[in-house]
Amino acid sequence: MKKALKWIGIGVGGLVGLAVIVAAGLYVRGGSRLNRTYAPEVAAIPIPTDSAAIARGRHLVVAVTLCQGCHGDALEGDTLIDEPLMATIYASNLTAGRGGVGASYTDADYVRAIRHGVNPAGRGLMIMHSDAYHNLGEADLAAIIAYVRSVPPVDHEVPATRGGLLGRIFVALGFFDAEAMPMIAAEVIDHEAPLAAALPAGETPEYGRYLMSIAMCTMCHGPDLKGGPPLEEGAPATPTLAAYGAAGGWSAEQFVTAIRTGVAPHGNTLDQELMPWELYAKMTDEELGAIWQYLASLNGR
């Protein structure tokens, strides 16, 4: 009996030791992934200072790219995840106030962060939607930077983002990876792709497609806009956006009404927590018309 218990103890000890070795290896692998550096060729673009460009940048930030969703209404920074064992992730204070990056960031730093998802030290930013913002045309990217530079400074010290023990292991295992929302966008971006060519604004499918590509619609509705899994437990699956085009029987007026009021044609109310329609409602009639034209062109695909 004692021999059996001895061998059982040895076996359990061996398994525990093996588990520790595996966990340590995964921890190191996860840390290596988080600390990987990138050296993208950052395009030098002129940043305007005129009021029209700043107004355009503000509109994009509050109605299309939704930067304030993570960085706060005043772009003062905010806590995204606060689970020490998993991760503590903070959205930067973008202003020039105390604790903000605005006092030190160069134009190139902003381009690198927004378009490439990489900080000045070369590390990939976590939960930064540069996979979408990489699609920004030069004029719109410049306008966003112009607006961010213009916002009043806010004194707000934001702690450094850190990966916890379990978080690093899960990162190594790919638990946080999703095609529609990469954890580290810098890993999937084509850093050598040139800036997007200027696209004329107008109620066209092409402009609608552009707007949807920078508005992060694919984050919830999937990379092909054919829908995705529920965003949270108990929520319905995210629907295909083709259902909101002509193929779904909606009219342009019904689509615009749904975005402006949050009420769909069949009477149900869009869940603001799952679909931030109150933010997208700030889009112009031309922008919503362009998106409608693009959705209508999908023909159920």
C-alpha positions as CSV (number, residue, x, y, z in Angstrom):
1,M,0.0,0.0,0.0
2,K,2.8,2.4,0.9
3,K,4.6,1.6,-2.3
4,A,1.4,2.3,-4.3
5,L,0.9,5.6,-2.5
6,K,4.6,6.4,-3.1
7,W,4.3,5.8,-6.8
8,I,1.0,7.8,-6.9
9,G,2.7,10.7,-5.2
10,I,5.6,10.5,-7.7
11,G,3.2,10.4,-10.6
12,V,1.1,13.4,-9.3
13,G,4.3,15.3,-8.5
14,G,5.6,14.6,-12.0
15,L,2.3,15.8,-13.6
16,V,2.4,19.0,-11.5
17,G,6.0,19.6,-12.5
18,L,5.1,19.1,-16.1
19,A,2.2,21.4,-15.8
20,V,4.4,24.1,-14.3
21,I,6.9,23.7,-17.1
22,V,4.2,23.9,-19.7
23,A,2.6,27.0,-18.0
24,A,6.0,28.7,-17.8
25,G,6.7,28.0,-21.4
26,L,3.3,29.4,-22.4
27,Y,3.9,32.4,-20.1
28,V,7.1,33.2,-21.9
29,R,5.6,32.6,-25.3
30,G,2.7,34.9,-24.5
31,G,5.1,37.6,-23.2
32,S,7.1,37.3,-26.4
33,R,4.0,37.9,-28.5
34,L,3.0,40.9,-26.4
35,N,6.5,42.4,-26.5
36,R,7.1,41.8,-30.2
37,T,8.3,44.9,-32.0
38,Y,7.4,46.2,-35.4
39,A,9.1,48.8,-37.6
40,P,6.5,49.9,-40.2
41,E,7.5,52.5,-42.7
42,V,5.4,55.5,-41.5
43,A,4.0,57.7,-44.2
44,A,4.8,61.3,-43.8
45,I,1.5,63.2,-44.3
46,P,0.8,66.9,-43.8
47,I,-1.5,67.6,-40.8
48,P,-3.9,70.5,-41.5
49,T,-4.7,73.2,-38.9
50,D,-7.8,74.8,-40.5
51,S,-11.1,74.7,-38.9
52,A,-12.8,72.7,-41.7
53,A,-10.3,69.9,-41.4
54,I,-10.6,69.8,-37.6
55,A,-14.3,69.7,-37.8
56,R,-14.1,66.8,-40.3
57,G,-11.7,65.0,-37.9
58,R,-14.1,65.5,-35.0
59,H,-17.0,64.2,-37.0
60,L,-15.1,61.1,-37.9
61,V,-14.0,60.5,-34.3
62,V,-17.5,60.9,-32.7
63,A,-19.7,59.4,-35.5
64,V,-17.6,57.0,-37.5
65,T,-14.5,55.6,-36.0
66,L,-15.9,56.0,-32.4
67,C,-12.5,56.7,-30.8
68,Q,-14.3,58.1,-27.7
69,G,-15.8,54.6,-27.1
70,C,-12.4,53.6,-25.6
71,H,-10.6,56.8,-25.0
72,G,-13.4,58.7,-23.3
73,D,-15.6,61.6,-24.3
74,A,-12.8,64.1,-23.8
75,L,-10.2,61.6,-25.1
76,E,-8.8,61.6,-21.5
77,G,-8.2,57.8,-21.4
78,D,-10.1,55.1,-19.7
79,T,-9.9,51.6,-18.2
80,L,-10.8,48.8,-20.7
81,I,-9.9,45.7,-18.6
82,D,-9.0,45.5,-14.9
83,E,-8.4,41.9,-14.1
84,P,-4.9,41.7,-12.6
85,L,-4.5,37.9,-13.2
86,M,-5.7,38.3,-16.7
87,A,-4.7,41.8,-17.8
88,T,-5.0,45.5,-17.0
89,I,-5.5,47.3,-20.2
90,Y,-6.0,51.1,-20.5
91,A,-6.8,53.3,-23.4
92,S,-4.3,56.2,-23.5
93,N,-5.0,59.8,-22.6
94,L,-4.7,61.3,-26.1
95,T,-4.6,64.9,-24.9
96,A,-1.6,67.1,-24.1
97,G,-2.6,67.2,-20.4
98,R,-0.6,65.6,-17.6
99,G,-0.4,61.9,-18.3
100,G,-1.4,62.3,-22.0
101,V,0.5,61.3,-25.1
102,G,-0.4,64.5,-26.9
103,A,2.5,66.4,-25.4
104,S,5.1,64.0,-26.7
105,Y,3.6,62.3,-29.8
106,T,4.8,63.5,-33.1
107,D,2.6,63.4,-36.2
108,A,4.5,60.2,-37.2
109,D,3.7,58.7,-33.8
110,Y,0.0,59.3,-34.4
111,V,0.1,57.8,-37.9
112,R,2.0,54.8,-36.5
113,A,-0.5,54.3,-33.7
114,I,-3.7,54.9,-35.7
115,R,-2.8,53.3,-39.0
116,H,-0.4,50.5,-37.9
117,G,-1.4,49.8,-34.3
118,V,2.1,50.3,-33.0
119,N,3.4,52.6,-30.2
120,P,6.5,54.8,-30.5
121,A,8.6,52.0,-28.9
122,G,7.5,49.6,-31.7
123,R,5.2,47.3,-29.7
124,G,1.8,46.4,-31.0
125,L,-1.1,48.1,-29.2
126,M,-3.7,45.9,-27.6
127,I,-7.4,46.3,-28.5
128,M,-6.6,49.1,-30.9
129,H,-8.7,48.8,-34.0
130,S,-6.0,49.7,-36.5
131,D,-7.2,46.8,-38.6
132,A,-10.1,49.1,-39.5
133,Y,-8.3,52.4,-39.3
134,H,-5.6,51.1,-41.7
135,N,-8.3,51.7,-44.3
136,L,-8.5,55.5,-43.7
137,G,-7.7,57.7,-46.6
138,E,-4.9,60.2,-46.2
139,A,-7.2,63.2,-45.8
140,D,-9.4,61.6,-43.2
141,L,-6.4,60.2,-41.3
142,A,-4.8,63.7,-41.3
143,A,-8.1,65.3,-40.2
144,I,-8.4,62.9,-37.2
145,I,-4.9,63.7,-36.1
146,A,-5.7,67.4,-36.5
147,Y,-8.7,67.1,-34.3
148,V,-7.0,65.1,-31.6
149,R,-4.3,67.7,-31.5
150,S,-6.9,70.4,-31.0
151,V,-8.8,68.9,-28.1
152,P,-8.3,70.7,-24.7
153,P,-5.7,69.1,-22.5
154,V,-7.0,66.8,-19.7
155,D,-4.8,65.9,-16.7
156,H,-5.3,62.2,-16.3
157,E,-2.5,59.7,-15.5
158,V,-3.2,56.4,-17.2
159,P,-1.3,53.4,-15.9
160,A,0.7,51.2,-18.3
161,T,-1.1,48.2,-19.8
162,R,0.1,44.9,-18.4
163,G,-0.6,41.3,-19.1
164,G,-1.3,39.1,-16.1
165,L,-0.1,35.5,-15.5
166,L,-3.3,33.9,-16.9
167,G,-3.6,36.5,-19.6
168,R,-0.1,35.8,-21.0
169,I,-0.9,32.0,-21.0
170,F,-4.2,32.6,-22.8
171,V,-2.5,35.0,-25.3
172,A,0.0,32.2,-26.1
173,L,-2.9,29.8,-26.6
174,G,-4.8,32.3,-28.9
175,F,-7.8,32.4,-26.7
176,F,-8.4,36.2,-27.4
177,D,-7.9,36.0,-31.1
178,A,-10.8,36.7,-33.4
179,E,-10.7,37.3,-37.2
180,A,-13.2,40.2,-36.8
181,M,-11.4,41.8,-33.9
182,P,-7.7,40.9,-33.6
183,M,-6.2,41.4,-30.1
184,I,-3.1,42.9,-31.6
185,A,-4.0,44.5,-34.9
186,A,-0.3,45.0,-35.8
187,E,0.0,41.2,-36.3
188,V,-2.5,41.1,-39.1
189,I,-2.0,44.5,-40.8
190,D,-0.2,44.7,-44.1
191,H,2.3,47.4,-43.0
192,E,3.6,47.8,-46.5
193,A,0.3,48.7,-48.1
194,P,0.1,52.3,-49.3
195,L,-2.3,54.8,-48.0
196,A,-5.8,54.4,-49.4
197,A,-6.5,56.6,-52.4
198,A,-8.9,59.5,-51.9
199,L,-12.5,58.4,-52.4
200,P,-15.0,61.1,-53.3
201,A,-17.8,61.5,-50.8
202,G,-21.3,60.8,-52.1
203,E,-24.2,58.4,-51.9
204,T,-22.5,55.6,-53.7
205,P,-21.8,52.0,-52.8
206,E,-18.1,52.6,-53.0
207,Y,-18.2,55.4,-50.4
208,G,-20.5,53.4,-48.2
209,R,-18.1,50.5,-48.3
210,Y,-15.3,52.8,-47.3
211,L,-17.3,54.2,-44.4
212,M,-18.1,50.7,-43.1
213,S,-14.5,49.6,-43.4
214,I,-13.4,52.4,-41.0
215,A,-16.5,52.2,-38.7
216,M,-15.6,48.8,-37.4
217,C,-18.8,47.2,-38.6
218,T,-16.8,44.0,-39.2
219,M,-15.9,43.8,-35.6
220,C,-19.4,42.6,-34.8
221,H,-20.9,41.5,-38.1
222,G,-17.9,39.6,-39.3
223,P,-15.2,40.2,-41.9
224,D,-17.6,39.5,-44.7
225,L,-20.6,41.2,-43.0
226,K,-22.4,37.9,-43.0
227,G,-23.0,37.9,-39.2
228,G,-21.2,36.5,-36.3
229,P,-21.5,34.8,-32.9
230,P,-23.3,36.5,-30.0
231,L,-21.3,39.4,-28.5
232,E,-22.2,38.3,-25.0
233,E,-23.8,35.4,-23.2
234,G,-27.6,35.4,-23.8
235,A,-27.4,37.8,-26.7
236,P,-28.7,36.8,-30.2
237,A,-26.2,36.0,-33.0
238,T,-25.0,39.1,-34.8
239,P,-27.1,39.2,-38.1
240,T,-25.8,39.5,-41.6
241,L,-25.9,43.1,-42.8
242,A,-27.3,42.0,-46.2
243,A,-30.5,41.6,-44.3
244,Y,-30.6,45.4,-43.9
245,G,-30.3,46.1,-47.6
246,A,-32.8,45.7,-50.3
247,A,-32.4,41.9,-50.0
248,G,-33.9,42.1,-46.5
249,G,-36.9,44.1,-47.7
250,W,-35.8,47.3,-46.0
251,S,-36.2,50.7,-47.7
252,A,-33.6,53.4,-47.5
253,E,-35.9,55.4,-45.4
254,Q,-36.5,52.5,-43.0
255,F,-32.7,52.0,-42.7
256,V,-32.0,55.7,-41.9
257,T,-34.9,55.7,-39.4
258,A,-33.5,52.7,-37.6
259,I,-30.1,54.3,-37.3
260,R,-31.5,57.7,-36.3
261,T,-34.1,56.4,-33.7
262,G,-33.0,52.9,-32.9
263,V,-36.4,51.5,-34.0
264,A,-36.4,48.9,-36.8
265,P,-39.2,48.6,-39.3
266,H,-40.8,45.6,-37.5
267,G,-41.0,47.7,-34.3
268,N,-38.3,46.2,-32.2
269,T,-35.7,48.5,-30.5
270,L,-32.0,48.1,-31.3
271,D,-30.0,47.3,-28.2
272,Q,-27.7,50.3,-27.6
273,E,-25.2,48.0,-25.7
274,L,-24.9,45.7,-28.7
275,M,-25.4,48.2,-31.5
276,P,-24.3,51.8,-30.7
277,W,-26.9,53.4,-33.0
278,E,-27.0,56.6,-31.0
279,L,-23.4,57.2,-32.0
280,Y,-23.8,56.2,-35.7
281,A,-27.0,58.4,-35.7
282,K,-24.5,61.4,-35.8
283,M,-23.5,60.4,-39.4
284,T,-24.7,62.8,-42.1
285,D,-27.6,61.9,-44.4
286,E,-25.1,61.5,-47.2
287,E,-23.0,59.0,-45.2
288,L,-26.1,56.9,-44.2
289,G,-27.3,57.1,-47.8
290,A,-23.9,55.8,-49.0
291,I,-24.0,52.9,-46.5
292,W,-27.5,52.1,-47.6
293,Q,-26.4,52.0,-51.2
294,Y,-23.6,49.6,-50.2
295,L,-25.9,47.3,-48.2
296,A,-28.4,47.3,-51.1
297,S,-25.6,46.2,-53.4
298,L,-24.8,43.1,-51.4
299,N,-27.9,41.4,-52.7
300,G,-28.0,38.9,-49.9
301,R,-24.4,37.8,-50.2
